């Protein structure tokens, strides 16, 4: 003969509320400029100053990088 033991669980007299979760913090869509963004912008300014002539993109980028990262 197999005898199994059945345990009674205590009944809860009151309703158990779910934990309150704080609402998510809204983030703004404004982008925080990074040094790479600043370098890109400065290199583009150099390109425009040169009359928007192609062929100097690497030179513009490296010069802009030196200027931005120097500050």
C-alpha angles and dihedrals in degrees: 000000000000118000119193124196116229118198121205116225117220114252118239112238095199136043115264112227122216115245116270112248119202115238117258116268111251114238123211121239091226110116118227107228116241127205088257090057090050091049091049091051093047092048089051090051089054090049091052093045089055089057096265092285115161127229102065101076096119093047091048092049095049093046091047090048092054091048096047098042092045091067 
